[in-house]
Amino acid sequence: MGVLNVTPDSFSDGGMFEDAGSAIVHARALAAEGADLIDVGGESTRPGAEPVSEPVELGRVVPVIETLAADGVPISIDTSKAAVARAAITSGASFVNDVTALRGDPAMAGVVAEAGTEVCLVHMKGEPRTMQDDPRYGEVVSDVRAFLEERLAWAVREGIAEDRVWLDPGIGFGKTLEHNLELIRRLDEIVAIGRPVVIGTSRKSFLGKLTGRSERERVAGTIATNVIALERGASVFRVHDVAEVRDGLTVAAATFRGARKEARAR
């Protein structure tokens, strides 16, 4: 899943693809690098981010989605607003990525259910403006797993087919460095819920805390966390640097397959 932020204030690439033309060029480049899905977002969800209005978000994402969909590029809409999701689906998006796990807008579940699109439910503690203000958990993996199980059950009750739901533990969304590492280390416990798991570590601040690298220098850390997540059972990898991470995952996957074949032979 290639990240496309059509925003002025996203943490890593804010302003780089704010206009539709540059966003479309970048999305095509991500697809050429091997992205299976382009995740288009018109509202930053970085820590401390301010919300944007529905018209502003629509104006950012709809022209980009229309053009990319005409190219045949698979599109995800990264939004928590039902009206934005509906317009994006009408324009050609086939996937909804909601960082509020359908809590941000009471109409969102109905939009997803009616359209029959796939949806990703993300764990986030609080909201972007406040989520990094001293986040606390009883036990982070158990708490995140319980939240995702509850949201999955709620989505199904609202008419969304269970086989259309993906889950994301929300790395960096209301978590400390230690919380993030524990979730990655024990990601198999989230995978055990039984739905495809999305992992989004790309360029995030906890990698900078570990390595001292700036946002655009965190490719190696991103690859490392995604390879660990693959080994733990993650299915989808949301990244800025598609070619580099895809190469890392390709080599890791081939290695893991070889190890499993050897184990079965024994």
SULTA-V232922 format. One record per residue. RES is the residue in one letter. PSI is psi in whole degrees, 0 to 359 (999 if undefined). NEAR is the number of other C-alpha atoms within 8 Angstrom. Layout:
RES_PSI_NEAR / RES_PSI_NEAR
This chain:
M_112_12 / G_136_16 / V_129_10 / L_102_13 / N_108_15 / V_64_17 / T_160_14 / P_352_8 / D_17_9 / S_153_12 / F_326_8 / S_323_7 / D_25_9 / G_130_13 / G_344_10 / M_329_7 / F_36_15 / E_326_13 / D_152_8 / A_321_12 / G_310_8 / S_326_10 / A_318_14 / I_317_11 / V_315_8 / H_320_10 / A_319_12 / R_324_9 / A_318_8 / L_318_13 / A_320_13 / A_330_7 / E_349_8 / G_11_9 / A_130_11 / D_343_8 / L_136_11 / I_122_16 / D_104_13 / V_123_14 / G_137_13 / G_10_13 / E_122_11 / S_140_13 / T_23_8 / R_158_8 / P_131_10 / G_359_9 / A_143_10 / E_144_7 / P_158_6 / V_161_7 / S_160_6 / E_313_9 / P_321_6 / V_314_8 / E_317_12 / L_316_11 / G_331_8 / R_318_14 / V_325_14 / V_312_11 / P_324_9 / V_314_12 / I_318_14 / E_315_10 / T_314_9 / L_320_14 / A_322_13 / A_333_8 / D_348_6 / G_16_6 / V_126_10 / P_133_11 / I_136_15 / S_143_13 / I_123_13 / D_97_12 / T_158_14 / S_8_14 / K_127_10 / A_319_11 / A_323_7 / V_317_12 / A_317_14 / R_314_9 / A_322_10 / A_318_13 / I_316_11 / T_327_7 / S_350_10 / G_358_11 / A_147_14 / S_11_10 / F_141_12 / V_126_15 / N_105_14 / D_109_13 / V_346_14 / T_1_11 / A_43_11 / L_18_14 / R_341_6 / G_333_9 / D_119_9 / P_343_7 / A_351_7 / M_316_13 / A_320_12 / G_322_9 / V_314_11 / V_315_13 / A_316_12 / E_320_6 / A_337_7 / G_22_9 / T_165_10 / E_156_11 / V_142_12 / C_126_15 / L_120_17 / V_138_14 / H_126_14 / M_131_11 / K_116_9 / G_220_7 / E_165_7 / P_321_13 / R_331_9 / T_357_9 / M_336_16 / Q_13_12 / D_85_6 / D_58_5 / P_137_10 / R_149_5 / Y_155_6 / G_305_5 / E_114_6 / V_316_10 / V_316_11 / S_319_7 / D_316_10 / V_318_10 / R_315_12 / A_320_8 / F_312_9 / L_323_13 / E_318_9 / E_317_8 / R_325_11 / L_312_11 / A_319_8 / W_316_8 / A_318_12 / V_319_10 / R_331_7 / E_4_9 / G_5_9 / I_127_13 / A_134_9 / E_325_8 / D_3_5 / R_3_10 / V_131_14 / W_157_12 / L_143_12 / D_122_12 / P_354_14 / G_53_11 / I_126_11 / G_355_11 / F_82_12 / G_45_12 / K_146_14 / T_174_10 / L_314_8 / E_321_7 / H_314_9 / N_314_12 / L_321_8 / E_321_10 / L_319_12 / I_315_10 / R_324_9 / R_31_10 / L_333_12 / D_335_9 / E_332_9 / I_319_11 / V_327_13 / A_346_7 / I_329_8 / G_6_5 / R_155_10 / P_137_11 / V_130_14 / V_137_14 / I_133_14 / G_86_10 / T_356_12 / S_118_11 / R_14_15 / K_162_10 / S_330_8 / F_331_10 / L_322_13 / G_323_13 / K_325_9 / L_323_6 / T_342_7 / G_10_7 / R_150_10 / S_172_7 / E_311_11 / R_359_8 / E_13_8 / R_24_14 / V_316_12 / A_316_7 / G_322_10 / T_315_13 / I_315_12 / A_313_8 / T_325_10 / N_324_13 / V_317_11 / I_316_10 / A_321_13 / L_314_11 / E_329_8 / R_355_11 / G_5_10 / A_149_15 / S_331_8 / V_138_9 / F_111_10 / R_113_12 / V_158_12 / H_323_9 / D_81_9 / V_309_13 / A_314_9 / E_315_9 / V_322_13 / R_319_9 / D_313_8 / G_317_10 / L_324_12 / T_313_8 / V_316_8 / A_316_9 / A_318_9 / A_322_8 / T_315_8 / F_319_9 / R_318_8 / G_320_8 / A_320_8 / R_321_8 / K_320_8 / E_319_8 / A_319_7 / R_323_6 / A_328_5 / R_999_4
